[in-house]
Amino acid sequence: MAKVVVAGAGINGVSSAIWLQRAGHEVILIDREGPASGTSYGNAGVLAAGSIIPITTPGLLAKIPKMILAPNAPLFVRWKYLPKVFPFLIKYLSHANSNHVKLYAKAMSKLLYDTVEQHRALADGTGAEKYITNDDYYFGYETKAAFDADAFAWDVRKKNGISFKVLNKDEFEKLDNIYKNKFEVVVANKNHGKISDPGAYIKKLAQHFEKNGGTFIKSSVTGLIENGRSLIGVKTDGEDILADHIIFTLGPWSGDIAKQLGLSVPFESERGYHIELVNPSIMPKAPIMVASGKFVVTPMDGRIRLAGVVEFGGLNAVASKAPVELLKSNAAKLFPEIRYDRLDEWLGHRPTTANSLPIIGRVNKYDNVLTGFGHQHVGLTGGAKTGRILADLIDQKKPNIDLSEFNPNRYM
């Protein structure tokens, strides 16, 4: 039995902690605020096995000026932050080509394809099973021309084994009449799922971890304790914590730690927003990506969540009004007849690498350190499996997927 510190209590960290605990290790989970206090709470809740297309698709670069200036586009940049983020954006946009999309899709399909099964295995016996459902994940297109323009992405998905069915307007409205006259073409992605309350789900998992002898410490990691090639512990704002192995799953707060680990990762916090219609008079039946606005509508426990929008503005700035107003406008247009008790707003941060690929694996600078962060828009989807992989690596088990594209040491 080894003593393992897991820094970061989002889905990657909580999953790692539970799988390590099941393997018989002593585990300490550390987080600055608590389980599911960040992106793992505020995501769209979709177990999106087919989300293997990055934001950086061919033609994106030409669209950027119009998207930044248009008030109804889902991309925002805080102008004061632009000088700082500009070098990252250059690297980020350099991946907006077909070759990179194909590389990304091949790598991510191996990580994401069995997401529902991975979450069910993680939640088994924890009490969190009740939040997991099997649902098709829909993509709604207002026109056939818009669907046809997305042909490259659907072809890439098909070649990577993603199962989907194209529905016409009438076929989809028979499934969910709440969207009457909203979409001409809808794609139903099969073998997908949903978490009906992401925050409650991860907190339930964390409660199970503590109930079974795991230790949670609410604190920030402020430094590393080294001994030659080993990292023997971490400094926190409360105490020094020693361990045999350390896993860093700090999400959007991974940038500074990555540098201390000797990794030069092109990395940014991508700010994401959601709004929730609480106690709505009508509820959609399944999650849907509204292609025109690049946002996801998800029916959750007692509310409808609209999540999406990309903003570059750093970790510390307060929420912007424009992204929230855009989501409110989209909600009003999509659901003009829905009544609800109140509308809640939320801002969180997605951990984003320049090539959009997560960083999963052992760090060469030390013989006992692993990382699991950078999942961008698919953190919840890939989190259960990522945690399982990290736990296996601690026990020197070889994962059954190729991790080469996620190797942290490519940034040494």
C-alpha positions as CSV (number, residue, x, y, z in Angstrom):
1,M,0.0,0.0,0.0
2,A,1.3,3.5,-0.9
3,K,0.3,6.9,0.3
4,V,-0.9,9.0,-2.6
5,V,-1.8,12.7,-2.7
6,V,-4.2,13.8,-5.4
7,A,-4.2,17.5,-5.9
8,G,-7.5,18.7,-7.4
9,A,-11.0,17.5,-6.6
10,G,-12.8,17.8,-10.0
11,I,-13.9,14.7,-11.8
12,N,-10.3,13.6,-12.7
13,G,-9.1,13.9,-9.1
14,V,-12.1,12.3,-7.5
15,S,-12.0,9.4,-10.0
16,S,-8.3,8.9,-9.3
17,A,-8.9,8.9,-5.6
18,I,-11.7,6.3,-5.7
19,W,-9.8,4.0,-8.0
20,L,-6.6,4.3,-5.9
21,Q,-8.7,3.6,-2.8
22,R,-10.2,0.5,-4.4
23,A,-6.7,-0.7,-5.1
24,G,-5.9,-0.5,-1.4
25,H,-3.9,2.7,-1.2
26,E,-4.0,5.5,1.4
27,V,-5.3,8.5,-0.5
28,I,-5.3,12.2,0.5
29,L,-7.4,14.5,-1.8
30,I,-6.7,18.2,-1.7
31,D,-8.6,21.0,-3.3
32,R,-8.7,24.8,-2.8
33,E,-12.5,24.9,-2.4
34,G,-14.0,21.4,-2.4
35,P,-15.1,18.6,-4.7
36,A,-16.9,19.8,-7.9
37,S,-16.4,23.5,-7.1
38,G,-15.3,24.5,-10.6
39,T,-15.7,23.2,-14.1
40,S,-16.8,19.8,-12.9
41,Y,-19.9,21.5,-11.4
42,G,-20.8,23.9,-14.2
43,N,-20.4,21.8,-17.4
44,A,-23.2,20.7,-19.7
45,G,-23.5,17.3,-18.0
46,V,-23.2,15.3,-21.2
47,L,-21.2,12.1,-21.5
48,A,-20.3,13.0,-25.0
49,A,-18.5,10.0,-26.4
50,G,-18.6,11.6,-29.9
51,S,-17.1,14.9,-28.9
52,I,-13.9,14.2,-30.7
53,I,-13.8,17.3,-32.9
54,P,-11.8,20.2,-31.4
55,I,-12.8,23.9,-31.5
56,T,-9.9,24.5,-33.8
57,T,-11.4,23.2,-37.1
58,P,-10.4,24.3,-40.7
59,G,-11.5,27.8,-41.5
60,L,-11.7,29.0,-37.9
61,L,-8.9,31.5,-38.4
62,A,-10.8,33.4,-41.1
63,K,-13.9,33.5,-38.9
64,I,-12.2,34.9,-35.8
65,P,-12.4,38.7,-36.6
66,K,-16.1,38.5,-37.3
67,M,-16.8,36.2,-34.3
68,I,-15.0,38.6,-31.9
69,L,-16.9,41.6,-33.1
70,A,-20.3,40.1,-33.6
71,P,-22.5,40.4,-30.4
72,N,-24.3,37.1,-31.1
73,A,-21.1,35.0,-31.7
74,P,-20.1,32.5,-29.0
75,L,-16.5,33.8,-28.8
76,F,-15.4,36.6,-26.5
77,V,-12.1,38.1,-25.6
78,R,-11.5,40.6,-22.8
79,W,-9.5,43.3,-24.5
80,K,-7.3,44.0,-21.5
81,Y,-6.3,40.4,-21.4
82,L,-5.5,40.2,-25.2
83,P,-1.8,41.1,-24.9
84,K,-1.2,38.2,-22.4
85,V,-3.3,35.6,-24.3
86,F,-2.1,36.5,-27.8
87,P,1.0,34.2,-27.9
88,F,-1.2,31.3,-26.7
89,L,-3.9,32.1,-29.3
90,I,-1.3,32.0,-32.1
91,K,-0.3,28.5,-31.1
92,Y,-3.9,27.5,-30.5
93,L,-5.1,28.7,-33.9
94,S,-2.1,27.1,-35.7
95,H,-3.9,23.7,-35.0
96,A,-7.0,24.8,-37.0
97,N,-6.3,22.4,-39.9
98,S,-7.7,19.0,-41.1
99,N,-4.6,17.0,-40.2
100,H,-4.7,18.1,-36.5
101,V,-8.5,17.5,-36.4
102,K,-7.9,13.9,-37.6
103,L,-5.0,13.4,-35.1
104,Y,-7.1,14.8,-32.2
105,A,-10.1,12.7,-33.1
106,K,-8.2,9.5,-33.3
107,A,-6.6,10.1,-29.9
108,M,-9.7,11.3,-28.1
109,S,-12.0,8.6,-29.5
110,K,-9.9,6.0,-27.6
111,L,-10.4,8.1,-24.4
112,L,-14.0,8.9,-24.7
113,Y,-15.8,6.1,-26.6
114,D,-16.9,4.1,-23.5
115,T,-17.6,7.1,-21.2
116,V,-21.0,5.9,-20.0
117,E,-19.6,2.5,-19.0
118,Q,-16.6,4.2,-17.3
119,H,-18.8,6.4,-15.2
120,R,-21.1,3.5,-14.3
121,A,-18.0,1.6,-13.1
122,L,-16.8,4.6,-11.1
123,A,-20.1,5.2,-9.5
124,D,-20.9,1.5,-8.7
125,G,-21.8,1.2,-5.0
126,T,-21.3,4.9,-4.2
127,G,-24.8,6.1,-4.4
128,A,-24.0,8.4,-7.3
129,E,-25.4,5.9,-9.9
130,K,-28.7,7.6,-9.8
131,Y,-27.3,10.6,-11.6
132,I,-26.2,8.6,-14.7
133,T,-28.6,8.1,-17.6
134,N,-28.2,6.8,-21.1
135,D,-29.3,9.4,-23.6
136,D,-28.8,10.2,-27.2
137,Y,-27.0,13.5,-27.7
138,Y,-28.5,15.6,-30.4
139,F,-26.9,18.2,-32.7
140,G,-29.6,20.6,-34.1
141,Y,-29.1,22.5,-37.3
142,E,-31.4,25.3,-38.3
143,T,-30.9,24.6,-42.0
144,K,-29.7,21.8,-44.2
145,A,-27.0,24.1,-45.5
146,A,-25.6,24.4,-42.0
147,F,-25.6,20.7,-41.6
148,D,-23.9,20.2,-45.0
149,A,-21.2,22.7,-43.9
150,D,-20.4,20.4,-41.0
151,A,-19.8,17.4,-43.3
152,F,-16.1,17.2,-42.6
153,A,-16.7,16.8,-38.8
154,W,-19.3,14.1,-39.2
155,D,-17.1,12.2,-41.7
156,V,-14.3,12.3,-39.1
157,R,-16.6,11.0,-36.4
158,K,-17.9,8.2,-38.7
159,K,-14.3,7.1,-39.5
160,N,-13.5,6.9,-35.8
161,G,-16.5,4.6,-35.0
162,I,-19.0,7.2,-33.7
163,S,-22.5,5.9,-34.3
164,F,-25.1,8.5,-35.3
165,K,-28.4,8.9,-37.2
166,V,-29.5,11.9,-39.2
167,L,-33.1,12.9,-38.6
168,N,-35.3,15.3,-40.5
169,K,-37.5,17.9,-38.9
170,D,-40.6,15.7,-38.5
171,E,-38.7,12.7,-37.1
172,F,-37.1,14.8,-34.4
173,E,-40.2,16.7,-33.4
174,K,-41.9,13.3,-32.8
175,L,-39.2,12.6,-30.3
176,D,-39.3,16.1,-28.6
177,N,-42.0,18.5,-29.6
178,I,-40.5,21.3,-27.4
179,Y,-38.3,22.1,-30.4
180,K,-41.1,22.4,-32.9
181,N,-40.0,24.5,-36.0
182,K,-36.5,25.0,-34.5
183,F,-34.3,22.7,-36.6
184,E,-34.4,21.3,-40.1
185,V,-31.8,18.6,-39.5
186,V,-30.9,16.9,-36.2
187,V,-28.2,14.3,-35.7
188,A,-28.7,11.8,-32.9
189,N,-25.4,10.6,-31.5
190,K,-25.8,7.0,-30.1
191,N,-24.1,5.4,-27.1
192,H,-24.0,8.7,-25.1
193,G,-25.2,9.6,-21.7
194,K,-25.9,12.4,-19.2
195,I,-25.2,13.3,-15.6
196,S,-28.4,14.9,-14.3
197,D,-26.6,17.0,-11.7
198,P,-22.8,17.1,-12.2
199,G,-22.1,18.9,-9.0
200,A,-24.1,16.6,-6.8
201,Y,-22.8,13.6,-8.7
202,I,-19.1,14.4,-8.0
203,K,-19.8,15.4,-4.4
204,K,-21.6,12.1,-3.8
205,L,-18.5,10.3,-5.2
206,A,-16.3,12.4,-2.9
207,Q,-18.5,11.6,0.1
208,H,-18.1,7.9,-0.7
209,F,-14.4,8.3,-0.8
210,E,-14.3,9.9,2.6
211,K,-16.8,7.4,4.1
212,N,-14.5,4.6,3.1
213,G,-11.4,6.1,4.8
214,G,-10.1,8.6,2.3
215,T,-8.9,12.0,3.6
216,F,-10.0,15.3,2.1
217,I,-8.1,18.5,2.9
218,K,-9.5,21.9,1.8
219,S,-6.3,23.8,1.0
220,S,-4.3,25.3,-1.9
221,V,-1.1,23.7,-3.1
222,T,1.6,26.4,-2.8
223,G,4.8,24.5,-3.5
224,L,6.6,21.2,-4.0
225,I,8.8,19.3,-1.6
226,E,11.7,17.6,-3.5
227,N,14.2,15.0,-2.7
228,G,16.4,14.3,-5.7
229,R,14.3,12.7,-8.5
230,S,11.3,12.2,-6.1
231,L,8.7,14.7,-5.1
232,I,8.1,13.6,-1.5
233,G,5.2,16.0,-0.8
234,V,3.4,19.3,-1.4
235,K,3.3,22.5,0.5
236,T,-0.2,23.9,1.1
237,D,-1.4,27.0,2.8
238,G,-2.1,24.9,5.8
239,E,0.6,22.3,6.2
240,D,3.2,20.2,4.4
241,I,1.8,16.9,3.2
242,L,4.1,14.0,2.4
243,A,3.4,11.1,0.0
244,D,4.9,8.3,-1.9
245,H,3.1,9.4,-5.2
246,I,1.5,12.6,-6.2
247,I,-1.1,13.2,-8.9
248,F,-1.9,16.7,-10.1
249,T,-5.4,17.2,-11.5
250,L,-5.8,20.9,-10.9
251,G,-7.8,21.7,-14.0
252,P,-7.5,25.4,-15.0
253,W,-5.2,26.0,-12.1
254,S,-2.6,23.6,-13.5
255,G,-0.5,26.2,-15.3
256,D,1.9,27.2,-12.5
257,I,2.3,23.7,-11.2
258,A,3.1,22.5,-14.7
259,K,6.0,25.0,-14.8
260,Q,7.3,23.8,-11.4
261,L,7.2,20.2,-12.8
262,G,9.4,21.3,-15.7
263,L,6.7,21.3,-18.3
264,S,6.4,24.2,-20.8
265,V,2.8,23.7,-21.6
266,P,1.0,26.3,-23.8
267,F,-1.9,26.6,-21.5
268,E,-4.9,28.9,-20.8
269,S,-8.0,29.2,-18.8
270,E,-11.0,29.2,-21.2
271,R,-13.9,30.9,-19.4
272,G,-17.2,29.2,-19.8
273,Y,-20.7,30.3,-18.8
274,H,-24.0,28.7,-18.2
275,I,-27.5,29.8,-17.2
276,E,-30.2,27.7,-15.7
277,L,-34.0,27.9,-15.9
278,V,-35.1,26.7,-12.5
279,N,-38.3,24.7,-12.2
280,P,-39.3,25.1,-15.9
281,S,-42.9,24.6,-17.0
282,I,-41.7,22.2,-19.7
283,M,-38.6,20.0,-19.8
284,P,-36.7,18.9,-22.9
285,K,-36.2,15.1,-23.2
286,A,-32.5,14.9,-24.0
287,P,-29.4,17.1,-24.3
288,I,-28.9,18.9,-27.6
289,M,-26.1,21.0,-29.1
290,V,-27.6,24.1,-30.9
291,A,-25.1,24.3,-33.7
292,S,-25.7,27.9,-34.7
293,G,-24.8,29.2,-31.2
294,K,-22.4,26.4,-30.1
295,F,-24.2,26.0,-26.8
296,V,-25.7,22.9,-25.2
297,V,-29.2,22.6,-23.7
298,T,-29.4,19.9,-21.0
299,P,-32.4,18.8,-18.9
300,M,-31.2,18.4,-15.4
301,D,-32.7,17.8,-12.0
302,G,-35.3,20.5,-11.6
303,R,-33.8,22.8,-14.2
304,I,-32.7,23.4,-17.8
305,R,-29.0,24.3,-18.2
306,L,-27.7,26.2,-21.2
307,A,-24.0,25.9,-21.3
308,G,-21.4,27.1,-23.8
309,V,-19.7,30.3,-24.9
310,V,-15.9,30.7,-25.1
311,E,-14.2,33.7,-23.5
312,F,-10.5,34.4,-23.0
313,G,-10.0,36.6,-20.0
314,G,-7.9,34.8,-17.4
315,L,-8.7,33.3,-14.1
316,N,-9.3,36.4,-12.0
317,A,-11.6,38.7,-13.9
318,V,-15.2,39.0,-12.8
319,A,-17.9,37.6,-15.1
320,S,-18.7,39.5,-18.3
321,K,-22.2,40.6,-19.1
322,A,-22.2,39.9,-22.8
323,P,-21.8,36.0,-22.7
324,V,-24.6,35.7,-20.1
325,E,-26.8,38.1,-22.2
326,L,-26.2,36.0,-25.3
327,L,-27.2,32.8,-23.5
328,K,-30.3,34.5,-22.2
329,S,-31.2,35.7,-25.7
330,N,-30.7,32.2,-27.0
331,A,-32.9,30.7,-24.3
332,A,-35.7,33.2,-25.1
333,K,-35.5,32.4,-28.8
334,L,-35.4,28.7,-28.3
335,F,-38.0,28.4,-25.5
336,P,-40.4,31.4,-25.8
337,E,-43.3,29.6,-24.1
338,I,-41.4,28.2,-21.1
339,R,-42.0,29.7,-17.7
340,Y,-39.6,29.2,-14.7
341,D,-39.1,30.3,-11.1
342,R,-35.8,32.0,-11.6
343,L,-32.7,32.2,-13.8
344,D,-29.3,31.4,-12.3
345,E,-26.0,32.4,-13.8
346,W,-22.5,30.8,-13.5
347,L,-18.9,31.4,-14.7
348,G,-16.2,28.7,-14.7
349,H,-12.9,27.9,-16.3
350,R,-11.9,25.2,-18.8
351,P,-8.3,24.0,-18.8
352,T,-7.1,24.4,-22.4
353,T,-3.9,23.4,-24.1
354,A,-2.9,24.9,-27.4
355,N,-3.5,21.6,-29.2
356,S,-6.7,20.9,-27.2
357,L,-5.3,17.5,-26.0
358,P,-5.3,16.7,-22.3
359,I,-2.0,15.9,-20.5
360,I,-2.2,12.5,-18.9
361,G,0.7,10.4,-17.6
362,R,3.9,10.2,-15.7
363,V,6.3,13.3,-15.6
364,N,9.9,12.3,-16.4
365,K,11.5,14.9,-14.1
366,Y,10.3,12.8,-11.1
367,D,9.8,9.1,-10.6
368,N,6.6,9.4,-8.7
369,V,4.5,12.3,-10.2
370,L,1.6,12.1,-12.7
371,T,-0.7,14.7,-14.3
372,G,-4.2,14.6,-15.5
373,F,-5.5,18.0,-16.8
374,G,-6.3,20.0,-20.0
375,H,-9.5,18.2,-21.1
376,Q,-11.0,21.5,-22.3
377,H,-14.7,20.8,-23.3
378,V,-14.7,17.1,-22.4
379,G,-13.6,17.0,-18.8
380,L,-16.6,15.3,-17.4
381,T,-16.8,12.9,-20.4
382,G,-13.2,11.8,-20.1
383,G,-12.8,12.2,-16.3
384,A,-13.9,8.8,-15.1
385,K,-11.5,7.0,-17.4
386,T,-8.7,9.5,-16.9
387,G,-8.8,8.9,-13.1
388,R,-8.8,5.1,-13.7
389,I,-5.7,5.4,-16.0
390,L,-3.8,7.5,-13.5
391,A,-4.6,5.0,-10.7
392,D,-3.4,2.1,-12.9
393,L,-0.2,3.9,-13.7
394,I,0.5,4.3,-10.0
395,D,0.3,0.5,-9.8
396,Q,2.6,0.1,-12.9
397,K,-0.3,-1.3,-14.9
398,K,-0.2,-0.6,-18.6
399,P,-3.3,1.2,-19.9
400,N,-5.2,-0.4,-22.7
401,I,-5.1,2.7,-24.8
402,D,-2.2,4.6,-26.5
403,L,-1.3,7.6,-24.3
404,S,1.4,9.0,-26.5
405,E,-0.6,12.0,-27.7
406,F,-1.3,12.9,-24.0
407,N,2.3,12.4,-22.8
408,P,3.3,15.3,-20.5
409,N,6.9,14.9,-21.4
410,R,6.5,16.2,-24.9
411,Y,6.5,19.6,-23.2
412,M,9.8,19.1,-21.4
